[in-house]
């Protein structure tokens, strides 16, 4: 779905997290950044994915990674999701879809025979200089950390 590829400069995004703090690409210069887009907070697949990342957070930190979850949920929904599962990383409440669209992960989807527009579960691994190192479109929700930290 996304047209962004390995070697591309990551979009210079700006988005608010569950507490109203602003995050931009520049904030993460000098760190590797994992930006994972998920369709909806507190749904089975999204919960499995985010919990797997949480459970491996020490490994990410030890390897100079920062993590940032993004969906079109409200700040309130993101805050509840983060608190319920004790996520150690921020969740952007991208209600205007500016970050989602910058990364090109919004578009037509099919679910149980019906078509609709939504977020494609996609993860971007961005290096210390803001260049995309990897685009993971085939996310394995229960073992996503090992897809990234292979």
N, C-alpha and C positions, 0 to 999 in steps of 0.2 A: 504494500500500500504506500508506504513512505517513499519519497524519491531520494532521501538522504542515504549516503553510502559511506562505507569505510573510507577514510581519507578526507572527507568533507569537513569544512569548518562547522562546528555546532551552531545552531541558531542562538543569537544573543537574546535569550529570553529574560523575562521579568515576570514573576508571579508571586501571589500572596499565599502563605501557608495557613494552617489551621488556626494560628494565633494572630494572624494579620501581619506577620513579618514578611518583608519582601526578600525574595531570592533571585539573583541574577547569575548568569554564566560567569561573570567576572569574579563573583564571590568565591568561586571554587578554583581559581587559577592556582596552579601548584599542587593540586590534588587531582586524583582520578575521580570522575563523577559518574555515578550510575543513575540515569534518569529512567525510572520505570513508569510506563503509562498503563493504567488499569481501568476497566470499564465502570465499576461501581464499588464504593466502599461497603465493606461488611457483607459481601456476597461470597459464596463458597470458594470460587477460583481465586478471587482477589485476596481473600483472607489467607488461603493456602500459600499464595505467592509471597505476600508481605510477611507472613509469619516465618517462612523459610529464610527470607532475607534477614529478619530480626534474629533468628536463631544462629545465623552465621555472621552477625554484625561484628564480632570481635575479629574474625578473619579479615573482613573488609577493612576495618580500622587499622589492623596490623600491616596491611598492604597499601596504606595511604588512599583509601577510597572513601568518598562521601556518597550517601544515598539520598535520593529525592524521589518520592512517589508523587504521581500526578493523575488526577481524574477531574471530571467536570462537577463533582459533588460540591455542596456548599461547605463553607468553613466549619459550620456546626457539625455536619455529617463527618467531615474529615477529623475533627477534634474528637468526636465520640469514638470513631474507628481507632484512632491513635491511642486513646486512653484505654479502651476496652482490651486491646492486645499489647499495650505497653511498647509501642514502636519507638526505637531510639533515633528515628530519622523523621524529618519534616514531611508533611503531605501537602502539596499545593492544591488549593481549592480553585481550580481554573474554570470558574463558571462562565466566563466570556470566551473560553476556548482559545485564548491567544497563544498560550504555550503549546497546547494540543495541535493547533493549526500550524504553528511555526515548525513543529517537528513532522507535520504531515501524517498524523495518525488518526484523523477523523475521516470517516467515510462510510460507504455502504457496507452493511454486514448482513449475514443471514443467520437466523436462529429459529429452530423448529419450523422451518418452511416459510418464515416471514422475513421480509427485507426491511431494513431500517438503517438510519445513519447512527453511528456510534463510534466509540473509541476502539481502535485495534490494539490489543494487548501487545505492546512492543517495548523493548528495553534498548537504551542507547548507552554505550560505554564511551565516555569522553576522556581523553588524556589530559595531562597537566597543562597543555597549551591550548585546550579548547577544540581539539580535532577529534572527530569521531573515530574510535578504534574498532568498534563493533556495533552492528545493529542486529538484535535478536528478535526475530518476528515469530519464531516457533517456540514460544515460552512454555517451559514445563513448570507449571505452577508449584508442584511439590518439591522440585529440585532445581529451582532457578539459581540459587547461589552457586551451585557447582557448574552451571552453564556459563556463569560469568567468571568465576575463579578457577577455571580449568587448569 
